[in-house]
């Protein structure tokens, strides 16, 4: 979601985004609720261009929206007030958003200027979104929106979105009908720092109105309107989320008319009441019990009606149950008949028939049943597609009706404009003819006429503006309707093409299965091998062979690289290609299912807008957002902020240009770690295009960061694994920020001796992890102990490089998001979550070789990041950091004692070798390396 503001947001980490399209957000008042509490409430609105949704929140600081409006399928309108004072620019102005199904949402802007700006922007966003629907490469996940927030190597790989050329004549007409306007301070990101506007008109539930509503309700009860006497209780959610419908508006208007008639009747009966006042006083005491009795009778009637309705519902349920039981009996009877037929056939007709022939007949029956099931599935799919076509046609009909209504409205407005123009010309003629005969007594009359003339001019200008807006709305809706019809035809053609291709593939598989069941020649000469070869070639196609205009009829293919630069499909092994392509398609399916829910990007945009004029601080809300994953366009900014948060004390004690000074020293003076660094550069991430060749941009940056760190920390110098940590950081950070990210991991997060020659801290963490496995996953731990599987041989690398090259890239970067904010405890959480994710599959393996083989690759099969995150941060709770620290201290002493004992054994062996002639030729690995 593009979030670059027009004024440029100064983040807490000190980065200034470049100029871009301003984000559409701000305060509006939304009409919501029912009953006496119905009224306008101030809400914070944020537009999401990914889905063309307008989300509304209670305030800028709220992470979850109350609801949304689908702008892509909506149309807009507003009413021009008749009074000149109401048409003032600085007065509140309301407009309507008409959604499919007849729902109408009434929104009110603080000024008429803001209303015009919102309408223009929403029209423009709807126009851009609907025109981009036809782009074949439009995918918000694999083709992120370019953003000025992104830094590092990934920021240079934002692909351009393919946008179809728009109709030039329609664009010219839209530009002519556009109304130039600019927003006030209540629109845009700067509005987040201001308090929500509160107007007296919005508080429509004062005590006086409460008493009025009660009186009206009592009067309706006395008249015996039983249909309106249901007791309805409204919850807070209903007040916030229920929008007014046309039926509600009609009911409220009818109620107002009824009240007027009642008031007129009371006025007419007032003289009669005065004449018989005394008799009324005598009978007033008797009428009250009568009214009370009638009220009780009405209450009993309503209770009987409710009981009758409940009995009717129970009767309908029983009828449905009866029908289902009848259907079940029919199916059971059919099954009994078929079984009797099979028994008769097997006992009487198949005597003497060879057993092979019987098996062949049963196989044919199975094939017939399978084909029938497949035919039923295809028929169901066909019916669903036909239903979708009917729905689209209904939508087109609704749009046509709405267009006709708008045309009639415009015609009526044109007639009013013509009438006002004639009146204006008549007034001007009369003024000019009487200009010579003006005297003092007629001056007052002339001033009134001039005021009336000014008012008519203002109304005329307002109607002209409204006319231009409605004409533009009609023009856009007509163009969008034509585009929707063309898109529907293209989808129909695509469906036909895919259905034909599906039939071809199914026929190939049927031929293949038939050949496999009844081979007619040797395996080398079998036609099945040709069919298998052709099917493999079709499945491994990476690029379409059709012309560009025919590529739309093909399904989306897997791209060669993902958005992080990692290779998605290997080049050598065909089997690995199939596995990788299947994994990429599964990831795409998961991303499409996630897009149906509330966009995470909207929550992030809303949170960042709320921190525009204040420093970002650690809080529960931010932690939950980071755990759900940082959006691609904000990851550079948030990673830099997290790193700065952890190394602030180190940065404060260094001089400016500290990184460049270290790098200069490492390049000029001999460095013992430089040789090993050069050897590991190309072996860091060979499957990432940023580090795949010596000339790649990432290789030089990787070298600089590792050399500078080796000079800062000579005790470690360089350890294998640091190169992968830096490579991941450089994808979203610049060189100096990646250097401080490595300092954060090595010197702040991890214990001492984690990356030294002995890897003491890493060994301690593996023992802590074993303790946590026995506590959190006891069944799996016992399973590993039973078959003597040392799973720390697999998990050791997870901890050392924070899951780099162990999980798919989408999950890897979500883990790093939480890791850079919360620290090393996240590694334990996700390591346990990976085993819990696949616990049942591992428990099914019953030998050590298959278990260990499965552990080497199972993390690449975990694709659902949302499920894994829920396990890590939900199912594994509680997860106190104090427990991990205590266990680290305990195991650290044990490992140190073991290393001391090993060192003593080594020294004894060396002394013994010197004294014994036979053992002098034995050389240890360390001595051989030296």
DOBAKOL-652980 format. One record per residue (C-alpha): x, y, z. Coordinates in steps of 0.2 Angstrom, whole numbers, plus 5000, padded with zeros to 4 digits. Example, Ala and Ser with C-alpha at 12.3 -4.5 7.8 and 13.67 -1.06 7.14 Angstrom:
! DOBAKOL-652980
506249785039;506849955036;
END
This chain:
! DOBAKOL-652980
500050005000;500850164995;501150275010;502350405005;501550575011;501550735001;502550815015;503650675018;503550575035;505050595046;505250425054;505950405071;507450325064;507850485054;507450425037;506450545025;505450465012;505450554995;503950644987;502550534981;500650514980;499850574997;498950445006;497050465007;496550465025;495650585037;494150615048;492350595042;490750575051;489750415048;487850395051;487650235061;486550165074;484650145075;483250215086;483550365097;485450345097;485550355078;486750495072;488450545065;489950485074;491750545070;492850405062;494550395055;494550335037;495950255028;495950205009;496850045005;497350044986;497749854986;495949804988;495049974984;494349975002;493950125013;494250065031;493550165045;494250155063;493750235080;495350335079;497050345071;497850245085;496650095083;497449945075;495849855070;494549935059;492649935063;492249895045;492549945027;491650005011;492049924994;492450074983;492749974967;490849924966;490150084974;489450244967;489350414975;488050554976;487650714986;486150834988;486251014984;485451114998;484151244993;484551375006;486051495003;486751485020;486751295020;487751295004;489251395012;490951325010;491351315028;489851215033;489751025035;489250935020;488550755018;488750635003;488150455000;489050294996;487950174987;488549994988;487849834979;486349764987;485549934990;486549985005;486850165007;488150245019;488050425023;489650515027;489850695032;491450805029;491850955040;491751075025;491051065008;492851085002;493350925011;491750835004;492250884986;494050824989;493450654996;492250624981;493550674968;494950564976;493750414978;493150424960;495050434955;495450284966;494050184959;494450224941;496350174943;495950014952;494549954940;495650004925;497149904932;496049744935;496449684917;498349694919;498949514918;500449544930;499449634943;499849544960;500149644976;501149504983;502449454970;502449634963;502449754978;501949934975;503550034974;503850134989;505150264995;505250175012;506150025005;508050025006;509349895003;509549774989;507749724988;507149904985;508049904968;507049754962;505249834963;504549784946;503449904936;501649864937;500849834920;499449954917;498349944902;498150104891;496650204896;495350274884;495950444878;494250514875;493650454892;495150534901;494850704892;493050704897;493550664915;494750804916;493550924909;492250874922;493450874936;493251004950;494851074957;494951074976;496151054990;495950975007;495951055024;496951005039;495650865043;496250765028;497950675026;499150605037;499450765047;497650755053;498150605064;498950725076;497350825078;495850785089;494350715081;493050845076;491550845087;489950945082;488450985092;487350915078;488150745080;487450735098;485650695094;485150595109;484950735122;483650715136;482350815127;482450695112;482350545124;480750615131;480050645114;480450475108;479650405124;478050505121;477950455103;478150275107;476750285120;475650365108;475950235095;475550105108;473850185112;473450185094;473649995094;475049975082;475549805086;476749785072;477849915079;477849855097;479249735097;480649775110;482249795101;483949815110;485449885101;487249835105;488749935103;489249835088;487549865079;487750045082;489450055074;489249925060;487449935054;487150055039;485550145035;484550065022;483250145010;481850045019;482450125036;482350295028;480550265021;479950195038;480650355047;479750465035;478150375037;478250385056;478550575054;477050595043;475950495056;476550605070;476050765060;474350695057;474150655076;474750825080;473450905068;472050795075;472450845093;472351035088;470651005080;469950915096;470651045108;468951155108;467950995111;469050945126;468851125134;466951105133;466950935142;468450965153;467450925169;466750755162;468550715156;469250745174;467850635181;468250495169;470150505168;470350395184;469250265175;470150265159;471850225166;471450045171;470650015154;472150065145;473249955157;472149805153;472149845134;474049855136;474149685145;473049605131;474149665118;475649595127;474749425128;474349435109;476149475105;476749325116;475549205107;476149275090;477949235096;477449055101;476549035085;478149085075;479248965085;478048825082;478048865063;479948865063;480048695072;478748625060;479848685045;481348595054;480448435056;479948445037;481748465032;482248325044;480848215036;481548245019;483348215023;482748045031;481847995016;483348035005;484347935017;483147785015;483147804996;485047794996;485147645008;483847554997;484847584982;486447524991;485447364996;484847334978;486647354971;487347234984;486047104981;486347124962;488247094965;487846944976;486746864963;487946904949;489346834959;488446674964;487446624948;488146714933;490046704937;490246524940;491546454929;492146634924;494046654926;494646754941;495646874930;494046924921;493046954937;494447064943;494447164927;492547184928;492747254946;494147374940;492947434926;491547464938;492747564949;493247664934;491447694929;491047754947;492647864947;492147944930;490347974937;490948064952;492148164941;490648204930;489648264945;491048374951;491148454934;489248484933;489348564950;490748674944;489748714928;488248764939;489248874950;489948964935;488248984928;487649064944;489149184944;488649234926;486849264932;487449364947;488549474935;487049504924;486049554939;487349674944;487449744926;485549764927;485649854944;486949974936;485850014921;484450054933;485550164943;486150244928;484350284922;483950354939;485450464938;484950524921;483250574927;484050664941;485150764930;483750804918;482750874933;484250974939;484451044921;482651094921;482951184938;484451264931;483551334916;482151394927;483351484938;484251554923;482651624916;482251704933;483951774934;483851854916;482151924921;482752004937;484252074928;483052144914;481952224927;483352294937;484152374921;482452444915;482052524932;483852584936;483352764931;481852774942;482652714959;482252824974;482452814992;480752714996;481252574984;483052564989;482652435003;481652324990;483152334978;484352274992;483252124995;483152084977;485052094976;485251974990;483951854982;484951874966;486651824975;485751684983;485151624966;486851644959;487651534973;486351404970;486651404952;488551384955;488151244967;487051154954;488351174941;489651094952;488450954956;487950934938;489750914933;490050784947;488550684942;489050684924;490750634928;490050494939;488950434925;490350434912;491450334924;490150214928;489750184910;491550154906;491750044920;490249944915;490949914898;492649864905;491649744917;490749664902;492349644892;493249574907;491749454909;491949394891;493849374893;493449264909;492249164899;493549134886;494849094899;493648974907;493348884891;495148874887;495548804904;494148674903;494748614886;496548604893;495848504908;494948384897;496548354887;497648324903;496248204910;496248104894;498148094895;498148034913;496747904908;497747834894;499247834905;498347734919;497647614906;499347584899;500047554916;498647424921;498747324904;500547344897;500747284879;502547294877;504147314887;504447464898;505747544886;504547544871;502947574880;501947734874;501647774892;503447844893;503047964879;501548014889;502448044905;503848144896;502548254888;501648284905;503248324913;503748454900;502048534901;502148544920;503948624920;503548764907;504148924915;503649044901;502149044890;502349004872;500849104866;500849284860;500649424873;498849444869;498449264871;499449254888;497949314897;497049144894;498449054903;498549034922;499749124932;501449044930;502849044944;504149174942;506049134942;506349234957;505349294972;505249474978;506749444989;507849384975;507849194980;507749074965;506048984966;506348844953;508048754952;508848734935;509548564936;508448424943;506748394935;506048324951;506648464961;505848584949;504148504951;504348504970;504848694970;503448734958;502148654968;502848734984;502748904975;500948874969;500448824987;501248994994;500249084981;498648994986;498949045004;499249225000;497649234990;496649165004;497549295016;497049435005;495149405008;495349455026;495749635033;497349695025;498849695037;499549835027;498049945032;498449915051;500249965048;499750125038;498550175052;499850145066;501250235057;500050385053;499750395072;501550405076;501950545063;502250685076;502850575090;504250455093;503950275090;504050175107;503949995112;502149935116;501049785115;500149855100;501749865090;502349695096;500749615090;500849705073;502649645071;502249465075;500949475061;502249525049;502949685043;502349735026;503749735012;503649925010;503949965028;505149825033;506749935029;506150075041;505549955055;507149855054;508250005055;507150065070;507349905079;509249895077;509450075083;508350035098;509549895103;511249975099;510850155105;512150145119;513450085107;513150215094;513150355108;514850305113;515550315095;516150455084;515250505067;515850395053;516350255064;515850125051;516850205037;518350215049;518350035053;518149985035;519650095030;520750015043;520249835038;520649875020;522349955023;523049845036;523249655036;521749565042;521849385047;519949355043;520049425026;520549265018;519149165025;517949305021;518449305003;518249115002;516449115009;515749264999;515049164984;514549024996;513449135006;511749134997;512049064980;510249044976;509949234978;510249344963;511049484973;512449364979;512549244964;514149314955;515749404960;515049564951;513449564960;513149724971;512749624986;514449544986;515449704988;514249765002;514449595011;516349605010;516349785018;515249745032;516149585037;517849665036;517249815047;516549695060;518049585060;519049745064;517849795078;517849625086;519549545084;519049405097;517849335085;518549405069;517549305057;516449145060;515549045046;513749095048;514049285050;514049305032;512249235030;511649355044;512349505035;511749445018;509949445025;510149615033;510849695017;509249645008;508249785017;509649895025;511149995019;512949945023;513050045039;511349985046;511749805041;513449825051;512449885067;511249745064;512649615065;513249705081;511449685088;511449505085;513149455090;513449575105;511749615111;510549465108;511749315108;512749255124;514649275124;515649145114;514149105103;515149135087;516949105094;518048955089;517248845102;515448895099;515148875117;513548985118;512848885103;513148715112;512248785128;510748845118;510548665110;510448595128;509248725133;508148685118;508148495123;507448545140;506148645131;505748505119;505448385134;504348515142;503348585128;503248435116;503548275127;502848155115;503948205101;505448215113;505148035119;504947985101;506648045097;507447975113;506647805108;507447795091;509047885097;508948035085;509948185089;508948325082;510148455088;511248415073;509848495063;509348635075;511148695078;511148785061;509448855064;510048945080;511748995072;511049085057;509249115063;508448995050;509249065035;509148925021;508048825032;506348885029;505448965014;505849155012;504149225017;504249135034;506049175036;505749365035;504249355047;505349265059;506749405057;505349535060;505049475077;506849425081;507449595078;506149665089;506049545103;507749455103;508349275104;506849205113;505949205096;507149075089;506648955103;504848995100;504948955081;506048805083;504748725094;503348785083;504148705068;504248535077;502448555083;501848605066;502448435059;502248335075;501048205069;501948175053;503648145063;502748025075;502147915061;504047875056;504647715065;506547705061;507947825065;508547835047;506847895040;506648015055;508348095052;508048105033;506348195036;507148315048;508348375035;507048445023;505348455033;505548645036;505448685018;503748605018;503048725031;502148855020;500748925031;501549075040;499949125049;499748955057;501548935062;501549115070;499949065080;500848905086;502449005091;501549145100;499949065106;500048875108;501748875117;501349005130;501849035144;503649065138;504649165151;506349235146;506949215164;506749025162;507949025147;509249125156;509249015171;509448865160;510848945150;511748975166;511548795172;512048715156;513548835153;514348775169;514148595163;514848625146;516348715153;516648565164;516548455150;517748555139;518948565154;518948375155;519148355136;520648475137;521448375151;521148215141;521948295126;523548355136;523648185144;523648105127;524948225120;526148185135;525848005132;526248015114;527848105118;528447965129;527747825119;528747785103;527247695095;526047845096;527247975090;526647955072;524848005077;524348175072;522748265078;521648365066;522148535073;523948495071;523748435053;522848595049;524248705057;
END
